[in-house]
Amino acid sequence: MAEFTHKFVDTNGIRMHVAEAGAGYPVVLCHGFPELWYSWRHQMRALADAGFRTIAPDQRGYGETDCPEQIDAYTQRLLVGDLTGMLDALGLERAVVVGHDWGGAVAWNAAMMAPTRFERVIGVNTPFFPRAPIKPTDLMRMIAQGNFHYILYFQEPGVAEAELERDVRRSLRGFYQGASDLVAVTGNSAPPGVWGPAGGGILDRLPDRPQGKFLPDSDFEVFVKAFEKSGFRGGLNWYRCIDRSWAEAADLEQRVNQPALMITAELDPVLRPELCKGMEAFVPNLRKTVLVKGSGHWTQQEKPAEVNAAMLEFLADLKK
């Protein structure tokens, strides 16, 4: 089984922590919120054993990578610049880019903003969303109609940080619930934390129970220790930059021409599989959409065998 190596690279004005495994064609794995490079441990081993070089950074604001204080340091253009600078530092011309959750947004944007550097794209849960006609936060306020919306709640600097950092272990337990765990307890795969009546914070809505069975205690502790050290500000600043990133993308053609794979999760309460419908209009070389049955939001950790199989099939012809 492939072992992980770790290094730091200077990229785009920050110091980035990068985990790697294997040798061969490079595959860059981008995590989401609130996660780390470690979210990809199952895929790193499988891809490395199959003959690929896997590269999983702690993205800007996470883990051992620098966490700039200013909110406008987390736009999509800067996050993509981190990846291209990382490739430069590693001496790599091209790579496959894979992204889950917020990492999926980075992956699709990387394909559009740096098409000569990223040969293929894999989205995990996060479909390609074309640029909206109005500011994202305006659209979310229209949808919320005065009710609680987690992204709007995250907008005010310091508020969500204070709530989530009071007890990092409890906060992460609330986030890291698998679909099967929630169904067993509530009969429903959707935690109430992301939507609901106005008032309160996100932890008033997230389950206060052990983390999902997909995340053994030893793995859970990796995330706890990282977020106890870094806090949540970096990851939350990604949400606070959605309007800035929207404005920056005004002149960007909303089209991904590279071969692409979309992996969806049957029970993701937010990034629902039906959101992928019509993607072919913007991703004309979408080769396949794979539905992972019985998985909630943390797909590559909840159902690693299914995710690994889909990725390996899509990448098979790139093996050296």
N, C-alpha and C positions, 0 to 999 in steps of 0.2 A: 504494500500500500504506500502511495506517495506521501512523503513528509513535507511539512511546510517550512519555508525559509522566509526570513523577514529582513527588510532593509528600509532605509529612508531615502527619498529622492527629493531634490529641489525642483519645483515645478510652479510656474505661474505666480511666483512671489510667495509661495508657502512651502513648508516642509511636510511631505506626505509619507505616511507609513504604508508600506506595500507588503502583502503576503503573497508568496508564489509557491507553485508546485509543478513539477513536470518539465518537459522539454518538447518542442515542436511548434506548431502554429499557435500564436498567442491568442488567448481568449481573455478579455477584460470583463470582470464581474462587478457590477455596481449595486450596492445595497440601498435599502430604503430607510424609513424612520419607524421606530428608533432602533437602529441596527448597527452592524459593524461588518468588516470583512468576514468575520467568523460565520455570518449567516450562510456563506457559500461553502462551508467546509465539506459537505457531502459532494457537491459538484466539483470542487477542486480535486478531490481524490479520484473521482470517477473519470474526469477529463484527463487528468495527468496519467492515470493508468492506461488510458486509451491512446496516449501519444500526443497530447496537447500541452502547451505551456499555459498554465492558469495564473492570472494576475488579479488579485482582489485587494484594492486599496480601501483603507479607511477614508471615506470621502471628506471633503472640507467640512470642518466643524465636528468631526466624530473621532472617537478613539484616540490614537496616538498622533493623528494628523493635526496640523495647526487649526486653531479656531479663532479667526478674526472676530473682533468685537462688533464692527460696524455691520449694520443690516445689509447695506447694498453690496457687501462682499460675497453674496450668495446667489447671484443671478445665474441663469442657465448658461450664458456665454462664459462666465468665469468657471463654472463647474466643468463645462466641456474643455475649456482651456487647461484645466488641471489634468485632464486625461491625455490630451495631446502632448502637453509638457512632460507628463509621466512617460509616454512612449518615447519621446526624445531622449529623456534621461536614461531609459533602458536600451537605447539604440535600436528601436523597432520602428519600421516604416508603416506597417499595417497590422490590424488586429480585427477580431470579431468583438463586438460590444454587446454585453448582456446586461439587462437591468430589471430589477424588481421594485415595485412601489415607486418612491421618488427616483430611485436609480433607473427605472424604466423611462421616466421623463428625460433624464440625462442621456440615456442610450439613444432614444429617438432623435433628440436634438443633436447629439454627436454625429449621427448619420447625416443629418441635414447640414450642419455647420462645418463639418470636417470630412466630407465624403471621400477624400483621397486617403484618409487614415483608417477608416472603418469599413471593412469589406462586407460584413454582414451584420445583421441586428437580430437579437432575440429579446422579445418583451415577455416578462413574466408577470402576469396579472394586469400590468399597466398597458393598455392599448395606445395606439397613436391617436392623440387628440389634436385636430387642427386648431389653429388659433381662433379663439372666440371673437365675435364681432364687438363685444364690449368687455370692459375690464373684468377679470375673474372675480374680484371681491364684490363688484356690483351685481354680477350674475348670481353669486352665492347668496347675497342679501335678498334678491328676488325669490330664490328658491326657499330660503329659510323662513321668510315672512315673519320675522321677529322671534322665531324659535332658536334653540341652541344649534349651532353648526360648529363643529370642531375647528375647521380652518379659520373661521371668523374669530373664534375664541382665542386661537393662537396668535392673532395679529398684534395684540397689545404687548409691547416688550415688557418682560418681567413677570407678567401674570401667570402664564403657564409654567414658566421656570420655577416660580416659587411653589406652585402646587406640586409639580412632579418631583422636585428635588427634596421635598420634606422627607420622603421615604422612597428612595429609588427602587428598592426591592419590591415594595407594594405597587409602585407605578408600573414597573416592567411586568409584574405578574398580571396586572390588569390588561396590558396590551397583548401579552403573549398567550392568548387563548386559542387553542385549535378548534376547528369546527366540531369535531367529535366530542370534545370536552364540553362545549357550550350546549350542544344538543342533549347530552346526557344530563346536564343540570337544569337547563331552562326549556328544553324542547325546541329551541330556536337557535340557528347558527349565527344570528346577528347580535353582537353585543350592543346595548343601547347607548354606548358612550359617544358615538359620533353624531347622533341626532337627538332630538327630543325637545321637551318643553323648555322655555327660557329659564335662565337662572342656574346658579351653581357652576361647578367646574367639571372637568372631564372625569376626574376620579369618583365623583358622585354617581357616575354612570357605568364605569368599568368594573368588572367583577373583582371582588376581594376574596380570591381563592388561589390555590396553587397554580403555577404556570401549567400550560398544556403538556400533555404526556409526550408530545414530540420533542420536548426540551428537557432532558434529564438535568438533575441538579448541577452536575459538574459543568455542563454547557451553559446553563442559566447563570452560573456564577461568573463566567467570562463576561457576559453582558453587564451584570451588576457592577462588577469591579470597574469596568470601563466607564460606565455612566456615573458612578460615584466620584470618579476622578474628573471627568470632563463636564458633567452637567448636561443639560438639554438645550442650552441656548443656541449652539451651532445648528443643530437639526431644526429647531423652531424657526431660525432665520431663513431657512429655505422657504417655508410657508410665507414669511413676511416679504419675500421677494417676488411673489407671483405676479403682481401688477407690474413691477419693474421688468421682469422677464417678458411679459406680454408686450410691453412697449418696445423693448429691444427687438422683438421678432417681427415688427411691422413690415419690414422689407424682405423677410425670409420666405422663400417659396415653401409652401406647406406640402412637401412631397419627399418621400423616402424611396430612392430608386434601387437601393441594394436589396439582394435577397434577404428575406425576413421570415422569422418564425414567431408565432404568437402562442404562448402557453397561458391558458386561462384556468381559473379555479372555480369549481361548481358552486362553492358556498362562501365566496368572498363577499362580505356584506357591503363593501363600498365599491370595489372595482369588479362589478358584476360582469359575467361572461357576455351578456348581450350588448355591452358597450363596445365590443369588437365588431359588431355588425357594420358593414360599409367601409371598413378599413381599406379595402382594395382600391378605393377611389384615390387614396392618398399614398398607399403602399402597394404599387402595382405588381411588385415581385414578391408579394406575400405568398410563400410556398405552402404554408399549412397553418391551421389553427388547431391546437390540441386542447381538449377539455380534460382537466384532471378531476376525476370524480371524488367526492368526499373530502375535498380540501377547502380549508378556509383561506385566510389572507397570507399565511406564512408558508406558501406553497413549496418552496424548495427545501424547507425544513420539515413540513408535515408529510410530504409525499416525495422524498428525494429520488426513489427508484423511478417513478414515472417521469419526473422532470429530467433526470439524467438520461433516460432512454430517448426522450424527445430531442434533447440537445445533441446527443451523439448521432442520431439518425440524420439530423439537419447538417451536421458538420463533417460527416463521414468522408466526403471527397476532399477535405482540406488536410487530412492526415498526411504526414510525410512518410 
